[in-house]
């Protein structure tokens, strides 16, 4: 192994560094923890607290939004800390190992709340949302920051990120399938499956154990890579001014700002859609629990297709063009079924053709969105060398803290917007699907579709400002390899 590889510095031949399949699998599998949390927060949290527990939906969204604002402080601090941390286990792994138990414990408590008043439940949800976000930051940010260290190759980074997105979506979706296939079933006590409180409690147990296992397996599976990863910079006297000065200087990268806003807007759109997904399926489309189970299971096919599409799109189009092409295709299709229904151009609820039609559109469209996410997140890795050329510092943790933050916005701002819409249309709590008026459902769709379309289009505009190409990335690697003091 060359000195450049052993220290993690940019090699002159980027294709020479390709992670092995076991490393890719271990690295990717860790995203199951984030996927399970994301699936729970996106699809079930608003539904659970707003319709089952009885907390007013607007307060659910507000609790998550406040936690998001507080979390904005911890993300860059953890990222910077892991960039400069010193230990015999390297910069990243001590954080990853330490997060396993706190993440699992706090997630379990979230789905087993006490029977308290509105104010107490609001405080309970807010506190646990803050704890979960903070603990997950200690795992997700250092783990994500491993990507540019594992390989400098432009296209290989997209493949590695595709593994991470595949496992993240598959892990979260596996729990959703379990929910609708086993846990959220109709009983004599619960005539609507999504209101089965016992199912949510069992979900909390299973999901927390799976998150714990994913974090440990990924940490142990990538542990052997520690000697090949970057070492922290020389230790300097700490000062708060220097810390924030370096972070601001790092994040001043122009392409980062474009990517940050694109990722933020895309995450909010995804979270907004997800927070209302099963309310739309249950009430707007009138799908049964069995149909929702099939709908959820089809996400596995979307994840697999996205895993395959992302590397091919980058190879043919480059990263920026791939995101724009995939995005324009996917985002114009995503809200179309709802828009057509508003104008009376879709089959009526209960029509045998409705479910296969809407499910097929969603499965194919979601595969494009997953592929887009894999490309978008891999673009973060290419910022690392660009920033290093400009500042002389490697700041993987700081950049990926921004990604962790924007992915959490999926839940924060998305759920907040979803909760506001439910409050605006006065959506009834705990109602059977036959008890919601057609006027309420029409208003729900009329607010849902335009909001989703506007967010997606704003994301495409933001990504158009990104500048780093494959050729520029190769030039950055060359400059770093030839810089004075770099290993030969």
N, C-alpha and C positions, 0 to 999 in steps of 0.2 A: 504493500500500500504506500502511495506517495505521501510526502509531507503535506501536500495540499489537501489530500483526502483526510489525513489523520487529524488535522486541525480544523477541518471544515471550511478552509478557504476555497475560493472559486478555482476549479481546475481549468486548465487550458482546453481540455477536451471534455465538455459537459456530458457527452453521451457515455463517458466511462463510469459514471456513478448512477447505477440503477438498483434500487432496493430489491432484495429477493422477494419471492412470492410470500413466504411466511411473514416477512417484515410488513409487507403491504397488507396482509390479512390482519395481523395484530394491530397495526396502526389504524386501519379502517374500522375494526371491530370496536375500538374504544368509543366511536361515535354513537354506538347503540345507547350509551348513557344519555347523551344529549338528545337523541332521537326519541327515547322513551319520555323524557321530560317534556320535550317539545310537543309530542303527540298528546300527552296528558294536558298540558297547559293550553294548547291551541284548540283541541277538539272537545275537551271535557270539562275544563275548569269553570268556564262561564256557565255551561249547562248545569254542572253539579252545584255550584254555590248559588247560582241565580234561580234555578227551578227546583232543585232537590232540597238543599239546605235552607233556602228561603231568604238569602241575603239579596237585597235589591240589586239588579244587574248593573246599574250605574255605579254602585259602590264597589262591585267586584272589579269592574274596569278601572275605577279610580285607585283601588288598592294596588293593582298590578302596575299602573302607571307611576305611582309614587315610588314603588320599589325599583322601577326602571330608572328613575331619576337618581336615586341613591346609588344604584348599581353603576351609574356612569362614572362614579369616583373610583370604585374598586377595580374595574377592568384595566384601565391604563396603569394603575399602581402595581397590580399583579404582573402585568406584562413587562413593565420596566424591571420589577424585582427579579423575575425569572430570567431576563436578559443578563442580569449582573450577579446572579446568585452563584455561590461557590460551595461545592460539596464533592465528596468522592463519588457521588451518583450524578454528577453533572449539574447542569442548570435547570433542567425541566422535571426530571423524574421525582425528586423529593416532593414537589407540589402535587404531582399526579397521585402518588401513593397516599399522601396525607388527606386527599379529598374524599377517598372512597367511603369511609364510614359516615362522615357528616352529611354527604350528599344523600345516601340511602336513608339515614334516620330522619332528616328533615322532609324528604319526599313522602315517607310513610305517614308522618304526622299531618301533612297537608290533606290527605284523603280520609282522615279519621278525626274530623273536628268535633268538639264538644257541643252540646245543645245550649248555646248561649244566646244572648240578645243580639240585636243588629249591630250595636256599637262594639260589643265584645268580639263578635264574629269578624267584623271589619278589621279590628286590631290583630286578631289571630291570623287572618289571611295575609294581611300586610306584613306582619313579622316573619311568617314562614316564607313568603315570597322573597323578602330581602335575604333571608338565610340561604335559601336554595340557590338564588342567583350568585351569592358570594361564594358559597362552597363549590358550585359548578364552575365558576371562574377559575378557581385554583386548579381545577383539572383541565377544562376545555382550552383555556388560553395557552398554557405551556404545551399541551398535547398538540394543538393546532400549529403552534410555532415550530414544531419538529419538521414540518413539511419542507420548507426551503433548506433545512439542514440535511435532510435525507437525500435530496437530489437537487442539483442546480439545473437539470435539463428542462427546457421549456415545455416540451410535450409530455415528458414523464411526470411532471408535476400535475398536469391535468389528470393523468391516469391514476395517480396516487390520491388526488382529491376525489376522483370518481369512486374509488373504494370507500372513502370516508362517507360520501353522500349515500352510496348504496346501502351500507350498513346502518347509517343513521335513519334513513327512511324505512328500511326493512325492520329495524328494531322497534321503532315507534309504531309502525303499522302492525307488527305482530301483536303488540298489546291491544291495539284497536280491534283487531280480529278477535282476540280473546274476549274483549269486552262485549262485542255484539254477538259472538257465537256462543259464549258461555256465561258471562257475568251479568250483562244487562238484558236479561230475558224477562218476558212477561210472566207474572205469577198471580196467584189469587189476591195477594196483597198489593202488587204493583201491576196495574192493567196496561201501563205503558212502560216498555222495557228500559228506556233511558231515564226513568225515574226510580229505578231500583237502587236504593241507597246501600244495601248490603253488597251489591256488586262493586260499587266504588270502593268500599272498605277493603274488599279482597284484592281489588286492583292495586291498592296502595301497598299491600304486602308483597305481591308478586313483582311489581314494577321496581320497588326499592331494592329487592334482592338482585334483579337483573342488572340494574345500574351499578350496583356494587361489584358484581362479577365482571361487567364490561370494563370498568376502570382498572381493576386489578389485572385482568387478562392482557389488556393493551399495554399497561405499564410494564408488566413482566415480559411480554412478547417483544417490546422494543428496547428492553434493558441492555441487550448485547450491543446495541448501536452507540451506547454512551461514549466509548473511547474514540469513535469517529466523528463525534459532534463538535461543534464550536466550543471553545473555552471562553469564559467571561473575560472582559477587558481588564487591564490592570486596576487593582483596587485603589480608589481615591477617597478622600475625605467627603463624607456625605453632607449634602446641604439641600434643603427643600427647594431653594431657588434653582440650583443646578439641575435637580431632578425634573422639575417642570419645564425648565428651559430646554433641556435635551429632548423631552417628549414633544414639546411644541415644534422644535426645529425638525424633528423626525417627521411629524405629521403634516409639515408644511409642503410636502411633496405634492405637486399639482395633480399627478395622476392618482395619488391616494385620495385627494378630495373628491375627484370624480367617482372613484370606486366606492368611497364611503357613502356618498349620497345615493348612488345606484343601489348599493347593498341595503342601505337603510330603507329606501322606498320599496324595494322588492320584498324585504322582510316584513315590513308593515302590511303590504298587500297580501302576502302569504298568510300572515297571522290574522288579518281581518277576515279573509276567506275561510280559514280554518276555524276561527272562533264561532262562526255562524253555520259551518258546514252541516252539522247534524240537525240543527234547527231547520235549515233549508230542506234537507232530505226528509225529515219527519213531517214537517208542516207544509212547506211550499210545494214539494213534489208528492207528498203523501206516500212515500215509500215505506214498506213494512220493515220490521226488524230483520227478517230474512234477506230482503233486498239490500238493506244497509250492510249486512254482513258480507254479501257478495261484492258490493261496492268497495268496501274496505279491503277485502282480499285482493281485488284487482290492482291495488297500489303496488303489490309485489311485482307485477308485470311492468308497471310504470317505472319502478326503481331499476329493474333489469334493463329495460329499454334505454333509460337515461344513462345508465352505466356504460352502455355500448355506444350511444350516440355522441357523448361528450368528446372522447378522444378523436373520433372521426371528424367531427365538426371543426375541431382545432387544427387538425392536420390539413384540412381542405381550405379553411377560411381564416385561420389565425384566431386568436382569442377574442379580440374586440368585435370583429365582424361576426364571429360565431354567436356571441351574446345578442347582437342586434338582430340577426336573422332568426335565431331561435325565439327571441323575445317577441318580435313583431308577429311571428306566426302563432305562437302560443297565446299571447295576451289579447289578440283580437278574437280568438275562438273561445277563451275561457268564460266570458260573461254572456256569450251569444244565446245559449239556451234560455237563460232568465229573461233576456231582452225580448226574444221571440215569444216567450210565454206572456209577457206584459201586453203584447200586441195581438194575442190570440192566435199565434202561428205555430204553437206546439200542441201535441196531443193532450187531451185532458187527463187529469189524474185518474189512475185505474185503467187506462188504455194499455193493452198488452205491449204495444210498441214503445211506450214512453221510457220504461226503465232501460232496456237494452240500448236505445238510442242515446240517452243522456250518459249512461255508464261508459259506452264506447268512446264518446267524445271526451269525457273526463279522463279516461285511462290514457289515451293517446296524447292529450294536451298536457297532462301532468308529467308524462315522460319527457316532453320538451322542456318543461320548467325545471325538472330535476337535472337534466343535462346542462341547462343554462346555469344553474347554481354551481355545478361542479366546475365549469369554466370560470365563472365569476370569482369563486373563492380561490382558484388556483392563480388568478391574476394578482392576488395579494402577494404571493410568494415572489413574483418578479419585481415587486416594489423594493424588496430587501436589498438586492444588489444595486438598484438605481439609487436608493438612499445612501448606501454605503459609499458609492462613488462620490456623492455630494458631501456627506458628513464625516466619512471615515469610521462610522459606527455600524455594527450589525444590530438591528432592532427588530428581530422577528417577533418577540413577545409584544412589543408596543403595537405593531401592525395587526397582529392577530387578536390583540385585546379589542381593537376596533371591530374586527369581524365578530368576536364573541358578543360584543355589545350590540351590534346591529342584528345579530341572530336572536338575541333576547328581545329586541324590539318587535320581533314577530309576535311575541306574547303581549308585551307591554302596550304599545300603541295600537296594535291590531285588536286586541281584546277590549281596549278602552273604546275604540271606534265601534266595535260590535255591540258593546254594552249600551253605548249611547243610542245606536239605532234601535235596539230593542226597547229602550225607554221611550224614544220618540214615537214609535208606532204603538206604544202601550201594549206590548206583547204580554199575554197573560201567563203568570207563573203556574207551573204544574198542570197546564191544560192538556186534555186529550186532543189528538189531532183533529177531531171532528168539532171541537169547540172554538176554534180560531176562525174568525170571520174572513170572508174572501177579500173584504176591503183592507183588513190588516195585512193579509198576505201580499196583496198587490203593492201596498206601500212599502213593505219589507223588500220586495224585489226591486221596486223603483229606486230605493236608496242604495241597495246592495250593488247592483250591476254598474251604475255610473261611477260610484266610488272606487270600485275595484279597477275599472278600466282607466280611470284618471291616475291612480297610483302606479299602475304598470307602465303607462305611457311616460310618466314623469321619470321613471327609472331608466327607460330607454334613452331619453334625452340626456340624463346624467352620464350614462356610460359612453355617450358619444364624445365626451371630453377627455377620455382616457387616451394616453399617448404611447405607451410602451409597446413596441412591436417585437417580434421574434428576433429581428436583426439588431434592434437596439439592446435587447437583453444579451445577445451574444457579444456585443461591443462592451457592455458593462462587465461581463465576465472577463473579457480580454484585458480591460483596464485594471481590474483588480488583480489579475494574475501578474501583470507587469508593474504593479505599483511597488515603489521602494519598500523593502522590508518584508514583502510577501514571500512565502515559501516557494521554492522553484518546483 
